[in-house]
Amino acid sequence: MMDEAMLIFKGMRKQGVSPDVVTYSTVIHAFCKMGSLDIAMDKFKQMTDMGVRPNPIVYHSLIQGFCTHGDLVKAKELVTEMRNKGMRPPDIKVFHLVMQNLCTEGRVTKARDILDLIVRIGIVPDNVTYNSLIHGYSSSGHRKEVVSLFKEMTNRSVTPDVCTYNLLMTSLYKNGNSKEAAQLFYSMATKGLKPDTVSYAILLHGYATEGCLVDMINLFNSMATDCILPNCHIFNILIYAYAKSGKLDKAMLIFKDMQKQGVSPDAVTYSTVIHAFCKKGRLDDAVIKFNQMIDTGVRPEASAYRSLIQGFCTHGDLVKAKEYVTEMMKKGMLPPDIMFFSSIMQKLCTEGRVIEARDILDLIVRIGMRPNVFMFNILIGGYCLVCKMEDATKMFEDMVSFGLEPCNITYGILINGYCKNRRIDDGLILFQEMLHKGLKPTTFNYNVILDGLFLAG
């Protein structure tokens, strides 16, 4: 598209049509946006040579371009040139946009350099300037820089606003300084500032994360004093906190309360509740909430499907689990991956429920997935754990029939199973087979064999 635009630009001159300030402004802005600053400056020179006087918009594009790409010397020169020509220097908002973009890209040090440039050219930084940088440093985990900027801000008589305090609180929580974050929240009132919904959400989330449910609910109840209406995000924090701590009935009271207050549950709300019901084994309730979500026009997230699939797999209803996998795929969602099913199988095998874990392998095949070596290792280990060595051996053979090559870990698990069940000879045969196939035994493999031989006496 840029090539076409430049052909038209050249064509207009051939036709005897002179580009005006708007034409050059458009072209220069486009090259600056692309990062082609040399070409942009060529067009700027061509513009002045043609007697077309650059306007502030042209200068703004060039200054933003050089700031974005780190040439602050050139940016400062252009600001000086503007002043010499009797133009007002760029508004601070021009620099804010660049700083915010740099912070979003993780180039916070470059954004910090722009603050220094702003000061050098006589522009007074404001809340937005500092908030952009504080947010950038906080997002990249640089707590010291966040604190330093806050001090610098107050030293320059720039009054922190609610947004500043919210950013500082977030940074403190990220670094595990929850008490300081809470103190900052309550200090807002002494500064004549009123916490907003975001402020409450940050502190509520902090209490929820640390399991301080009493402090959390007390803070929630105090929102009414500040005339702050809780939104869906606030309710989601409370529901998640109670569900995570196993207080599902309390979570459901909050779920009902939010609806009474006219706040509609979103996909996150329903996913949280569905996951909690599935974890408790209350699959009927989970399905009711899932259907309610669809009936109210809320599109289910993949996490809601995964919770249901995991719940039904764990409780042995693989028909229902397959239905939800199929439904996910019909809606264009990626089904749970092999590792998802492997973790369920691992849990079942640890509990001695190996047959149910084996059924999940069949489910995976039916929905078109290919089992991997790790999955077979789990099942072989599961059968060894419950002393069903024939089934473990059969699983080893099935693995090969699936076109999968047993690794030294596979052999190690099965050898360990034989040794633990005092079938040392079978273990030694497998160990020799492993060597014959060119697999290098690990320390674990040797330890298992030695332990088995010493155990046999």
C-alpha positions as CSV (number, residue, x, y, z in Angstrom):
1,M,0.0,0.0,0.0
2,M,2.9,2.4,0.8
3,D,4.4,1.7,-2.6
4,E,1.1,2.6,-4.3
5,A,0.8,5.8,-2.2
6,M,4.3,6.9,-3.2
7,L,3.6,6.2,-6.9
8,I,0.6,8.5,-6.6
9,F,2.7,11.1,-4.8
10,K,5.3,11.1,-7.6
11,G,2.5,11.1,-10.2
12,M,0.9,14.2,-8.9
13,R,4.1,16.2,-9.4
14,K,4.5,14.8,-12.9
15,Q,1.0,16.0,-13.6
16,G,2.1,19.5,-12.5
17,V,0.1,19.3,-9.2
18,S,2.2,20.6,-6.3
19,P,1.9,18.8,-3.0
20,D,0.7,21.0,-0.2
21,V,1.3,20.9,3.5
22,V,-1.4,18.3,4.0
23,T,0.1,16.1,1.4
24,Y,3.6,16.2,3.0
25,S,2.1,15.9,6.4
26,T,0.4,12.6,5.4
27,V,3.5,11.2,3.8
28,I,5.9,12.2,6.6
29,H,3.5,10.8,9.2
30,A,3.3,7.5,7.4
31,F,7.1,7.1,7.1
32,C,7.5,8.0,10.8
33,K,5.0,5.4,11.8
34,M,6.9,2.8,9.7
35,G,10.2,3.9,11.4
36,S,11.6,5.1,8.1
37,L,12.9,8.3,9.7
38,D,15.6,9.0,7.1
39,I,13.0,9.0,4.3
40,A,10.7,11.2,6.5
41,M,13.5,13.7,6.9
42,D,14.1,13.7,3.1
43,K,10.5,14.5,2.5
44,F,10.7,17.2,5.2
45,K,13.7,18.8,3.4
46,Q,12.0,18.4,0.0
47,M,9.0,20.2,1.5
48,T,11.0,23.2,2.8
49,D,13.0,23.4,-0.5
50,M,9.7,23.6,-2.4
51,G,8.7,26.5,-0.2
52,V,6.0,24.6,1.6
53,R,6.0,25.8,5.3
54,P,5.8,22.8,7.7
55,N,3.0,23.0,10.2
56,P,3.0,21.8,13.8
57,I,1.5,18.4,12.7
58,V,4.5,17.7,10.6
59,Y,6.9,18.5,13.5
60,H,4.8,16.4,15.9
61,S,5.1,13.4,13.6
62,L,8.8,13.7,13.4
63,I,9.3,14.4,17.1
64,Q,7.2,11.3,18.0
65,G,9.1,9.2,15.4
66,F,12.5,10.2,16.8
67,C,11.3,9.8,20.4
68,T,10.0,6.3,19.7
69,H,13.3,5.2,18.1
70,G,15.5,6.7,20.8
71,D,17.0,9.7,19.0
72,L,16.1,12.3,21.6
73,V,18.9,14.7,20.4
74,K,17.1,15.0,17.0
75,A,13.7,15.3,18.8
76,K,15.0,18.2,20.9
77,E,16.5,19.9,17.8
78,L,13.0,19.8,16.1
79,V,11.4,21.2,19.3
80,T,13.9,24.1,19.3
81,E,13.3,24.6,15.6
82,M,9.6,24.9,16.2
83,R,10.1,27.5,18.8
84,N,12.5,29.5,16.6
85,K,9.8,29.6,14.0
86,G,7.3,31.0,16.5
87,M,5.4,27.7,16.9
88,R,4.3,26.4,20.2
89,P,6.2,23.2,21.2
90,P,4.2,19.9,21.2
91,D,1.6,19.5,23.9
92,I,2.6,17.1,26.6
93,K,-0.1,14.7,25.2
94,V,2.1,14.1,22.2
95,F,4.9,12.8,24.5
96,H,2.4,10.8,26.6
97,L,1.3,8.8,23.5
98,V,4.9,7.8,22.8
99,M,5.7,7.0,26.4
100,Q,2.6,4.8,26.7
101,N,3.5,2.9,23.5
102,L,7.1,2.4,24.7
103,C,5.9,1.1,28.1
104,T,3.4,-1.3,26.4
105,E,6.3,-2.6,24.3
106,G,8.4,-3.1,27.5
107,R,10.9,-0.3,26.5
108,V,10.4,1.5,29.8
109,T,14.0,2.9,30.0
110,K,13.4,4.7,26.6
111,A,10.1,6.1,28.0
112,R,12.0,7.3,31.1
113,D,14.5,9.2,28.8
114,I,11.5,11.0,27.3
115,L,10.5,12.3,30.7
116,D,14.0,13.8,31.0
117,L,13.6,15.3,27.5
118,I,10.3,16.9,28.5
119,V,11.9,18.5,31.5
120,R,14.8,19.8,29.4
121,I,12.6,21.5,26.9
122,G,10.6,23.2,29.7
123,I,7.4,21.2,29.7
124,V,6.1,20.4,33.2
125,P,5.3,16.7,33.7
126,D,1.9,15.8,35.1
127,N,0.1,12.8,36.6
128,V,-0.3,11.0,33.3
129,T,3.4,11.3,32.6
130,Y,4.4,9.7,35.9
131,N,1.5,7.2,35.9
132,S,2.6,5.9,32.4
133,L,6.1,5.3,33.7
134,I,5.0,3.8,37.1
135,H,2.7,1.4,35.2
136,G,5.6,0.5,32.8
137,Y,8.1,-0.2,35.6
138,S,5.5,-2.0,37.7
139,S,4.5,-4.3,34.8
140,S,8.2,-5.2,34.3
141,G,8.7,-5.9,38.0
142,H,11.1,-2.9,38.8
143,R,9.8,-2.0,42.2
144,K,12.7,0.3,43.1
145,E,12.1,2.5,40.0
146,V,8.4,2.7,40.9
147,V,9.2,4.0,44.4
148,S,11.8,6.4,43.0
149,L,9.3,7.8,40.5
150,F,6.7,8.3,43.2
151,K,9.2,10.3,45.3
152,E,10.3,12.3,42.2
153,M,6.7,13.0,41.4
154,T,6.0,14.5,44.8
155,N,9.4,16.4,44.8
156,R,8.3,18.1,41.6
157,S,5.0,19.1,43.2
158,V,3.0,16.8,40.9
159,T,0.1,15.5,43.1
160,P,-0.5,11.8,42.9
161,D,-4.1,10.9,41.9
162,V,-6.2,7.8,42.5
163,C,-4.7,6.1,39.4
164,T,-1.2,6.7,40.9
165,Y,-2.2,5.0,44.1
166,N,-3.8,2.1,42.3
167,L,-0.6,1.5,40.3
168,L,1.5,1.7,43.5
169,M,-0.8,-0.7,45.3
170,T,-0.6,-3.2,42.4
171,S,3.2,-3.0,42.4
172,L,3.4,-3.6,46.2
173,Y,1.1,-6.6,46.0
174,K,3.2,-8.1,43.1
175,N,6.3,-7.8,45.4
176,G,4.5,-9.3,48.4
177,N,4.1,-6.1,50.4
178,S,0.5,-6.5,51.2
179,K,0.5,-4.5,54.4
180,E,2.1,-1.5,52.7
181,A,-0.5,-1.8,49.9
182,A,-3.3,-1.7,52.5
183,Q,-1.8,1.3,54.3
184,L,-1.6,3.1,51.0
185,F,-5.2,2.4,50.3
186,Y,-6.3,3.8,53.6
187,S,-4.0,6.8,53.3
188,M,-5.8,8.0,50.3
189,A,-8.6,9.6,52.4
190,T,-6.0,11.6,54.3
191,K,-4.8,13.0,51.0
192,G,-8.3,14.1,50.0
193,L,-8.7,11.2,47.5
194,K,-11.6,8.8,47.3
195,P,-10.8,5.2,46.3
196,D,-12.5,4.1,43.2
197,T,-13.7,0.6,42.1
198,V,-10.2,-0.3,40.8
199,S,-8.8,0.6,44.2
200,Y,-11.2,-1.7,46.0
201,A,-10.6,-4.4,43.5
202,I,-6.9,-4.3,44.0
203,L,-7.1,-4.5,47.8
204,L,-9.9,-7.2,47.7
205,H,-7.8,-9.3,45.3
206,G,-4.9,-9.0,47.7
207,Y,-6.9,-10.1,50.7
208,A,-8.4,-12.9,48.6
209,T,-5.0,-14.1,47.4
210,E,-3.7,-14.3,51.0
211,G,-6.9,-16.0,52.3
212,C,-7.8,-13.0,54.6
213,L,-11.5,-13.6,54.0
214,V,-12.7,-11.6,57.0
215,D,-10.8,-8.5,55.9
216,M,-12.0,-9.1,52.4
217,I,-15.7,-9.1,53.2
218,N,-15.3,-6.2,55.7
219,L,-13.7,-4.2,53.0
220,F,-16.5,-5.2,50.5
221,N,-19.1,-4.1,52.9
222,S,-17.4,-0.7,53.4
223,M,-17.8,0.1,49.7
224,A,-21.3,1.3,50.4
225,T,-19.9,4.0,52.7
226,D,-17.9,5.4,49.8
227,C,-21.0,5.0,47.6
228,I,-19.0,2.7,45.3
229,L,-21.2,0.1,43.5
230,P,-19.5,-3.3,43.1
231,N,-19.2,-4.4,39.6
232,C,-18.9,-8.0,38.1
233,H,-15.1,-8.0,38.6
234,I,-15.5,-7.3,42.3
235,F,-18.1,-10.1,42.8
236,N,-15.8,-12.5,40.8
237,I,-13.0,-11.8,43.3
238,L,-15.2,-12.7,46.3
239,I,-16.7,-15.8,44.6
240,Y,-13.2,-17.1,43.6
241,A,-11.9,-16.5,47.1
242,Y,-14.7,-18.4,48.8
243,A,-14.6,-21.2,46.2
244,K,-10.8,-21.6,46.5
245,S,-11.1,-21.9,50.3
246,G,-13.7,-24.6,49.9
247,K,-16.6,-22.4,51.1
248,L,-18.8,-23.1,48.2
249,D,-22.1,-22.3,49.9
250,K,-20.7,-18.8,50.8
251,A,-19.6,-18.4,47.2
252,M,-23.1,-19.2,46.0
253,L,-24.6,-16.6,48.4
254,I,-22.4,-14.0,46.8
255,F,-23.4,-15.3,43.4
256,K,-27.1,-14.8,44.3
257,D,-26.4,-11.4,45.9
258,M,-24.8,-10.0,42.8
259,Q,-27.9,-10.9,40.8
260,K,-30.1,-9.2,43.4
261,Q,-28.0,-6.1,43.0
262,G,-28.6,-6.1,39.2
263,V,-25.1,-7.3,38.3
264,S,-25.1,-10.0,35.7
265,P,-22.6,-12.9,36.0
266,D,-20.1,-13.1,33.2
267,A,-18.2,-16.0,31.7
268,V,-15.5,-15.7,34.5
269,T,-18.2,-15.9,37.2
270,Y,-19.8,-19.0,35.7
271,S,-16.4,-20.7,35.0
272,T,-15.4,-20.1,38.7
273,V,-18.6,-21.6,40.1
274,I,-18.6,-24.5,37.6
275,H,-15.0,-25.4,38.5
276,A,-15.8,-25.3,42.2
277,F,-18.8,-27.6,41.8
278,C,-16.7,-30.0,39.7
279,K,-13.9,-30.0,42.3
280,K,-16.5,-30.9,45.0
281,G,-17.9,-33.7,42.8
282,R,-21.2,-31.9,42.5
283,L,-21.5,-32.4,38.8
284,D,-25.3,-32.0,38.6
285,D,-25.0,-28.5,40.0
286,A,-22.1,-27.8,37.7
287,V,-24.2,-28.8,34.7
288,I,-27.1,-26.7,35.9
289,K,-24.9,-23.6,36.1
290,F,-23.4,-24.4,32.7
291,N,-26.9,-24.6,31.1
292,Q,-27.9,-21.4,33.0
293,M,-24.9,-19.6,31.5
294,I,-25.9,-20.6,28.0
295,D,-29.6,-19.7,28.6
296,T,-28.6,-16.2,29.8
297,G,-26.6,-15.6,26.6
298,V,-23.2,-15.9,28.1
299,R,-20.7,-17.7,25.9
300,P,-18.9,-20.4,27.8
301,E,-15.1,-20.2,28.1
302,A,-12.8,-23.1,27.3
303,S,-12.1,-23.3,31.1
304,A,-15.7,-24.1,31.8
305,Y,-15.6,-27.0,29.4
306,R,-12.3,-28.2,30.8
307,S,-13.7,-28.2,34.4
308,L,-16.7,-30.3,33.3
309,I,-14.6,-32.7,31.2
310,Q,-12.2,-33.2,34.1
311,G,-15.0,-33.7,36.5
312,F,-16.8,-36.3,34.5
313,C,-13.5,-38.1,33.7
314,T,-12.6,-38.2,37.4
315,H,-16.0,-39.5,38.3
316,G,-16.1,-42.1,35.6
317,D,-18.7,-40.7,33.2
318,L,-16.6,-40.7,30.0
319,V,-19.7,-40.6,27.8
320,K,-20.6,-37.2,29.2
321,A,-16.9,-36.1,29.0
322,K,-16.8,-37.0,25.3
323,E,-20.0,-35.0,24.7
324,Y,-18.4,-31.9,26.1
325,V,-15.2,-32.4,24.1
326,T,-17.3,-32.8,20.9
327,E,-19.3,-29.7,21.8
328,M,-16.1,-27.7,22.3
329,M,-14.7,-28.7,18.9
330,K,-18.0,-27.9,17.2
331,K,-17.8,-24.3,18.7
332,G,-14.3,-23.9,17.2
333,M,-12.5,-24.3,20.5
334,L,-9.3,-26.3,20.9
335,P,-10.1,-29.5,22.9
336,P,-8.0,-30.2,26.1
337,D,-4.5,-31.4,25.2
338,I,-2.8,-34.7,26.0
339,M,-1.2,-33.2,29.1
340,F,-4.6,-32.3,30.5
341,F,-5.8,-35.9,30.2
342,S,-2.5,-37.2,31.4
343,S,-2.8,-35.2,34.7
344,I,-6.2,-36.7,35.3
345,M,-4.8,-40.2,34.6
346,Q,-1.9,-39.5,37.0
347,K,-4.3,-38.6,39.8
348,L,-6.5,-41.6,39.2
349,C,-3.5,-44.0,39.1
350,T,-2.1,-42.4,42.3
351,E,-5.5,-43.2,43.9
352,G,-5.3,-46.8,42.6
353,R,-8.1,-46.2,40.1
354,V,-6.1,-47.6,37.2
355,I,-9.0,-49.1,35.2
356,E,-10.7,-45.7,35.1
357,A,-7.4,-44.1,34.0
358,R,-7.2,-46.8,31.2
359,D,-10.7,-45.9,30.1
360,I,-9.5,-42.3,29.6
361,L,-6.8,-43.6,27.2
362,D,-9.7,-45.2,25.1
363,L,-11.6,-41.9,25.2
364,I,-8.5,-40.0,23.9
365,V,-8.3,-42.4,21.0
366,R,-12.0,-42.1,20.3
367,I,-11.9,-38.3,20.0
368,G,-9.0,-38.5,17.5
369,M,-6.0,-37.8,19.8
370,R,-2.8,-39.8,19.7
371,P,-1.5,-41.0,23.1
372,N,2.1,-40.4,23.8
373,V,4.9,-42.3,25.7
374,F,4.3,-40.2,28.9
375,M,0.6,-41.4,29.0
376,F,1.6,-45.1,28.7
377,N,4.2,-44.6,31.4
378,I,1.5,-43.3,33.7
379,L,-0.6,-46.4,33.1
380,I,2.3,-48.9,33.4
381,G,3.2,-47.2,36.7
382,G,-0.4,-47.3,37.9
383,Y,-0.7,-51.1,37.2
384,C,2.7,-51.7,38.9
385,L,1.4,-49.7,41.9
386,V,-1.6,-52.0,42.4
387,C,0.6,-55.1,41.7
388,K,-1.1,-56.0,38.4
389,M,2.1,-56.9,36.5
390,E,0.4,-58.8,33.7
391,D,-1.7,-55.7,32.9
392,A,1.4,-53.5,33.2
393,T,3.1,-55.8,30.7
394,K,0.1,-55.7,28.4
395,M,0.1,-51.9,28.5
396,F,3.9,-52.0,27.6
397,E,3.0,-54.2,24.5
398,D,0.0,-51.9,23.6
399,M,2.4,-49.0,23.6
400,V,4.5,-50.7,21.0
401,S,1.5,-51.6,18.9
402,F,0.6,-47.8,18.9
403,G,3.9,-47.2,17.1
404,L,5.5,-45.7,20.2
405,E,9.0,-46.6,21.3
406,P,9.5,-47.3,25.0
407,C,12.2,-45.1,26.5
408,N,14.5,-45.8,29.5
409,I,11.9,-44.3,31.8
410,T,9.3,-46.8,30.5
411,Y,11.7,-49.7,31.1
412,G,12.6,-48.2,34.5
413,I,9.0,-48.1,35.7
414,L,8.3,-51.7,34.6
415,I,11.6,-53.0,35.9
416,N,10.9,-51.3,39.2
417,G,7.4,-52.9,39.3
418,Y,8.8,-56.4,38.7
419,C,11.4,-55.9,41.4
420,K,8.9,-54.5,44.0
421,N,6.7,-57.6,43.3
422,R,9.8,-59.9,43.8
423,R,9.9,-60.9,40.1
424,I,13.6,-60.1,39.8
425,D,14.2,-62.5,36.9
426,D,11.6,-60.7,34.8
427,G,13.1,-57.4,35.7
428,L,16.6,-58.6,34.7
429,I,15.2,-59.8,31.3
430,L,13.8,-56.4,30.7
431,F,17.0,-54.7,31.7
432,Q,18.9,-56.8,29.2
433,E,16.3,-56.0,26.5
434,M,16.8,-52.4,27.3
435,L,20.6,-52.7,26.8
436,H,20.1,-54.7,23.6
437,K,17.9,-51.9,22.1
438,G,20.8,-49.4,22.7
439,L,19.0,-47.5,25.5
440,K,21.4,-46.0,28.0
441,P,20.4,-46.9,31.5
442,T,20.0,-44.1,34.0
443,T,21.2,-44.1,37.7
444,F,17.5,-44.8,38.5
445,N,17.5,-48.0,36.4
446,Y,20.7,-49.3,38.0
447,N,19.4,-48.5,41.5
448,V,16.2,-50.4,40.9
449,I,18.0,-53.5,39.7
450,L,20.5,-53.4,42.5
451,D,17.8,-52.8,45.1
452,G,15.8,-55.7,43.6
453,L,18.7,-58.1,43.7
454,F,19.6,-57.2,47.3
455,L,16.0,-57.5,48.3
456,A,15.9,-61.0,46.8
457,G,19.0,-61.9,48.8
